[in-house]
Amino acid sequence: SHNSVIYSLAAGGTVSIATLFIAGVLPGLLLGMGLMALCLCFARKRGYPKGERIPFKQALKTMLDALWGLMTVVIILGGILSGIFTATESAAVACLWAFFVTMFIYRDYKWNELPKLMCRTVKTVTIVMILIGFAAAFGAVMTYMQLPMRITAFFTSLSDNKYVILMYLNIMLLLIGTLMDMAPIILILTPVLLPVTNALGIDPVHFGMIMMVNLGIGLITPPVGSVLFVASAVSKQKIEAVVKEMLPFYGMLLVVLGMVTYIPAISLWLPHMLGMQ
């Protein structure tokens, strides 16, 4: 969800963060259901052992324990959609709530660990702020050089069919997504590509979802694929073995990407229903 905030920022605040959050619901469900369906097929085909059935009382207790943490999502989305908070304010309130739950309810950390946690937080925020600063400067230079207009002219010269141009954009985003992390790509490419999609009559929210799915696939795709390497380390399997098992999942992800790209209603229907567009 933080990448939606970054996209809104990179788009110059012209795209509502709340709208992006809601627009991502159906694409997220499609991705989740597609991947779960594949997992089910593999589990049955290979005869993976079933887990023990959890008693209802234990399941209920686990769900109630998780409610404290899940309230963070309610605070963020509920606060933004109801108009009680802005996106920034909801993030601040959610941080306070998460701190309260972590320290006083779950007690996952001790008070003497707090300085170390704060230092890690400052380092992460510093990296993001530096990226945002350089991206803003980069955007100003691109505007001065009229680079967005030139790129728009280049893509429109390739074809006058927006579906063909969307295919080109998907290929480009998929390739770049395998080499870089999501945040810098969004910050750098959004000011460049948004004029192209606007010229083609593509809704900025729809393009935001296309970008999120593309770059999300890049996170699990070699050669960089940071999430893929994390999965390899956690499972203690060679990266080659993990990639081989991932091939059917890549196919499923590309199918969903095609649906999100060429069926705008998947991204835009829910925001329209809620009167957000």
C-alpha positions as CSV (number, residue, x, y, z in Angstrom):
1,S,0.0,0.0,0.0
2,H,2.9,2.4,0.6
3,N,3.7,2.2,-3.1
4,S,0.3,3.6,-3.8
5,V,1.2,6.6,-1.6
6,I,4.5,7.0,-3.6
7,Y,2.6,6.8,-6.9
8,S,0.2,9.5,-5.8
9,L,3.2,11.7,-4.7
10,A,5.0,11.1,-8.0
11,A,1.8,12.0,-9.9
12,G,1.9,15.4,-8.3
13,G,-1.0,14.6,-5.9
14,T,-3.5,14.5,-8.8
15,V,-4.5,10.9,-7.9
16,S,-6.2,10.3,-4.6
17,I,-4.4,7.8,-2.3
18,A,-7.8,6.6,-1.0
19,T,-8.9,5.9,-4.6
20,L,-5.7,4.0,-5.3
21,F,-6.2,1.9,-2.2
22,I,-9.8,1.0,-3.2
23,A,-8.8,0.4,-6.8
24,G,-6.3,-2.2,-5.7
25,V,-8.9,-4.4,-4.0
26,L,-10.1,-6.3,-7.0
27,P,-6.7,-6.8,-8.7
28,G,-5.4,-8.0,-5.3
29,L,-8.2,-10.5,-5.0
30,L,-7.6,-11.7,-8.5
31,L,-3.9,-12.2,-7.8
32,G,-4.6,-13.9,-4.5
33,M,-7.3,-16.3,-5.8
34,G,-5.2,-17.2,-8.9
35,L,-2.2,-18.0,-6.8
36,M,-4.2,-20.0,-4.2
37,A,-5.9,-22.0,-7.0
38,L,-2.4,-22.9,-8.4
39,C,-1.2,-23.9,-4.9
40,L,-4.3,-26.1,-4.4
41,C,-3.7,-27.8,-7.8
42,F,0.0,-28.5,-6.9
43,A,-0.9,-29.7,-3.4
44,R,-3.4,-32.2,-4.7
45,K,-1.3,-33.4,-7.6
46,R,1.8,-33.9,-5.5
47,G,0.0,-35.3,-2.4
48,Y,1.2,-32.7,0.1
49,P,0.1,-33.5,3.7
50,K,-2.8,-31.7,5.1
51,G,-2.5,-29.6,8.2
52,E,-4.4,-30.5,11.3
53,R,-7.9,-29.0,11.6
54,I,-7.9,-26.2,14.1
55,P,-10.7,-26.4,16.8
56,F,-13.3,-23.7,16.5
57,K,-12.4,-22.2,19.9
58,Q,-8.7,-22.0,19.0
59,A,-9.5,-20.4,15.7
60,L,-11.8,-17.9,17.4
61,K,-9.1,-17.0,20.0
62,T,-6.5,-16.6,17.2
63,M,-8.8,-14.3,15.3
64,L,-9.6,-12.2,18.3
65,D,-5.9,-11.9,19.1
66,A,-5.2,-10.7,15.6
67,L,-8.0,-8.1,15.7
68,W,-5.7,-5.7,17.6
69,G,-3.2,-5.7,14.7
70,L,-5.9,-5.7,12.0
71,M,-7.3,-2.5,13.5
72,T,-4.4,-0.7,11.9
73,V,-5.8,-1.4,8.5
74,V,-9.2,-0.2,9.7
75,I,-7.7,3.0,11.0
76,I,-5.9,3.8,7.7
77,L,-8.6,2.9,5.3
78,G,-11.5,3.9,7.5
79,G,-10.0,7.2,8.4
80,I,-9.2,8.1,4.8
81,L,-12.5,7.0,3.3
82,S,-14.6,8.6,6.0
83,G,-12.7,11.9,5.7
84,I,-11.7,11.9,9.4
85,F,-8.0,11.8,8.4
86,T,-5.9,12.8,5.5
87,A,-3.5,10.1,4.2
88,T,-0.7,11.6,6.2
89,E,-2.7,11.9,9.4
90,S,-4.0,8.3,9.1
91,A,-0.4,7.1,8.8
92,A,0.5,9.0,12.0
93,V,-2.5,7.7,14.0
94,A,-1.8,4.2,12.7
95,C,1.8,4.4,13.9
96,L,0.7,5.4,17.3
97,W,-1.8,2.6,17.4
98,A,0.8,0.1,16.2
99,F,3.2,1.3,18.9
100,F,0.5,0.9,21.6
101,V,-0.5,-2.6,20.4
102,T,3.1,-3.8,20.1
103,M,4.4,-2.5,23.4
104,F,1.3,-2.8,25.7
105,I,-0.8,-5.7,24.3
106,Y,1.4,-8.1,22.3
107,R,4.5,-7.0,24.2
108,D,6.8,-8.1,21.3
109,Y,9.5,-5.7,22.3
110,K,11.1,-4.5,25.5
111,W,11.5,-0.8,26.3
112,N,15.3,-1.1,26.1
113,E,14.9,-2.2,22.5
114,L,13.1,1.0,21.6
115,P,16.1,3.2,20.7
116,K,17.4,0.5,18.3
117,L,14.0,0.3,16.6
118,M,13.8,4.1,16.3
119,C,17.3,4.2,14.7
120,R,16.2,1.6,12.1
121,T,13.1,3.6,11.4
122,V,15.1,6.8,10.9
123,K,17.4,5.0,8.5
124,T,14.5,3.7,6.4
125,V,12.7,7.0,6.3
126,T,15.9,8.8,5.4
127,I,16.5,6.6,2.4
128,V,12.9,7.2,1.2
129,M,13.2,10.9,1.7
130,I,16.4,11.0,-0.2
131,L,14.8,9.1,-3.1
132,I,11.8,11.5,-3.1
133,G,14.1,14.5,-3.1
134,F,16.2,13.2,-6.0
135,A,13.1,12.1,-7.9
136,A,11.6,15.6,-7.6
137,A,14.8,17.1,-8.9
138,F,14.9,14.6,-11.7
139,G,11.3,15.4,-12.6
140,A,12.1,19.1,-12.7
141,V,15.0,18.5,-15.1
142,M,12.8,16.2,-17.3
143,T,10.1,18.9,-17.5
144,Y,12.7,21.5,-18.4
145,M,14.0,19.3,-21.2
146,Q,10.5,18.5,-22.3
147,L,11.3,14.8,-21.9
148,P,7.8,13.6,-21.1
149,M,6.4,15.3,-24.2
150,R,9.1,13.6,-26.3
151,I,8.5,10.2,-24.8
152,T,4.7,10.7,-25.4
153,A,5.5,11.5,-29.1
154,F,7.7,8.5,-29.3
155,F,5.1,6.0,-28.0
156,T,2.3,7.5,-30.1
157,S,4.5,7.3,-33.2
158,L,4.8,3.5,-32.6
159,S,1.0,3.0,-32.9
160,D,-2.2,5.0,-32.6
161,N,-3.8,2.0,-30.8
162,K,-3.7,2.5,-27.0
163,Y,-3.9,-1.3,-26.4
164,V,-0.7,-1.8,-28.4
165,I,1.1,1.0,-26.5
166,L,-0.1,-0.5,-23.2
167,M,1.6,-3.8,-24.3
168,Y,4.8,-1.9,-24.9
169,L,4.5,-0.2,-21.6
170,N,3.9,-3.5,-19.8
171,I,7.0,-5.1,-21.4
172,M,9.1,-2.1,-20.4
173,L,7.8,-2.0,-16.8
174,L,8.3,-5.8,-16.4
175,L,11.9,-5.6,-17.6
176,I,12.8,-2.6,-15.5
177,G,11.0,-4.1,-12.5
178,T,13.3,-7.1,-12.6
179,L,16.3,-4.8,-12.1
180,M,15.2,-2.2,-9.6
181,D,13.0,-1.8,-6.5
182,M,9.5,-0.5,-6.8
183,A,9.8,2.8,-5.0
184,P,12.6,4.4,-7.2
185,I,10.9,3.1,-10.4
186,I,7.6,4.7,-9.4
187,L,9.2,7.9,-8.5
188,I,11.3,8.2,-11.7
189,L,8.9,6.8,-14.3
190,T,5.5,8.1,-13.2
191,P,6.2,11.7,-14.2
192,V,7.5,10.4,-17.5
193,L,4.8,7.8,-18.4
194,L,1.7,9.6,-17.0
195,P,1.6,12.1,-19.8
196,V,1.7,9.2,-22.3
197,T,-1.2,7.4,-20.7
198,N,-3.1,10.7,-20.2
199,A,-2.7,11.4,-24.0
200,L,-4.2,8.0,-24.7
201,G,-7.2,8.6,-22.5
202,I,-6.1,6.0,-19.8
203,D,-7.3,6.8,-16.3
204,P,-4.4,7.6,-14.0
205,V,-5.8,5.3,-11.3
206,H,-6.0,2.5,-13.9
207,F,-2.4,3.1,-15.0
208,G,-1.4,3.1,-11.3
209,M,-2.7,-0.4,-10.9
210,I,-1.0,-1.5,-14.1
211,M,2.3,-0.2,-12.8
212,M,1.8,-1.8,-9.3
213,V,1.1,-5.3,-10.8
214,N,4.0,-5.1,-13.2
215,L,6.5,-4.0,-10.6
216,G,5.2,-6.5,-8.1
217,I,5.9,-9.3,-10.6
218,G,9.4,-7.8,-10.9
219,L,10.1,-8.3,-7.2
220,I,9.9,-12.1,-7.7
221,T,11.7,-12.3,-11.0
222,P,15.5,-12.7,-11.6
223,P,18.1,-11.3,-12.0
224,V,17.4,-9.0,-9.0
225,G,14.1,-10.1,-7.6
226,S,14.7,-9.2,-4.0
227,V,11.6,-11.1,-2.7
228,L,12.7,-14.2,-4.6
229,F,16.1,-14.2,-2.9
230,V,14.4,-13.8,0.5
231,A,12.1,-16.8,-0.3
232,S,15.2,-18.8,-1.3
233,A,17.0,-18.0,1.9
234,V,14.0,-18.8,4.1
235,S,13.2,-22.1,2.3
236,K,17.0,-23.0,2.2
237,Q,16.7,-23.9,-1.5
238,K,18.9,-22.8,-4.4
239,I,17.6,-19.9,-6.4
240,E,17.5,-22.0,-9.5
241,A,15.1,-24.5,-7.9
242,V,12.9,-21.8,-6.6
243,V,12.7,-20.1,-10.1
244,K,11.8,-23.5,-11.7
245,E,8.9,-24.0,-9.3
246,M,7.8,-20.4,-9.9
247,L,7.3,-20.7,-13.7
248,P,3.6,-21.7,-13.5
249,F,3.0,-18.8,-11.0
250,Y,4.6,-16.4,-13.5
251,G,2.1,-17.5,-16.0
252,M,-0.8,-16.9,-13.7
253,L,0.6,-13.5,-12.7
254,L,0.9,-12.5,-16.4
255,V,-2.7,-13.6,-17.0
256,V,-3.9,-11.3,-14.2
257,L,-1.7,-8.5,-15.5
258,G,-3.4,-8.8,-18.9
259,M,-6.8,-8.7,-17.3
260,V,-5.9,-5.6,-15.2
261,T,-4.4,-3.9,-18.2
262,Y,-7.2,-4.5,-20.8
263,I,-10.2,-4.6,-18.5
264,P,-10.2,-1.1,-16.8
265,A,-13.3,-2.0,-14.8
266,I,-11.3,-4.3,-12.6
267,S,-9.5,-1.3,-11.2
268,L,-12.1,1.4,-11.6
269,W,-15.5,-0.3,-10.9
270,L,-15.2,-0.2,-7.1
271,P,-14.0,3.4,-6.9
272,H,-16.9,4.3,-9.2
273,M,-19.4,2.4,-7.0
274,L,-18.2,4.2,-3.9
275,G,-18.4,7.6,-5.6
276,M,-14.7,8.2,-5.5
277,Q,-14.4,9.1,-9.2
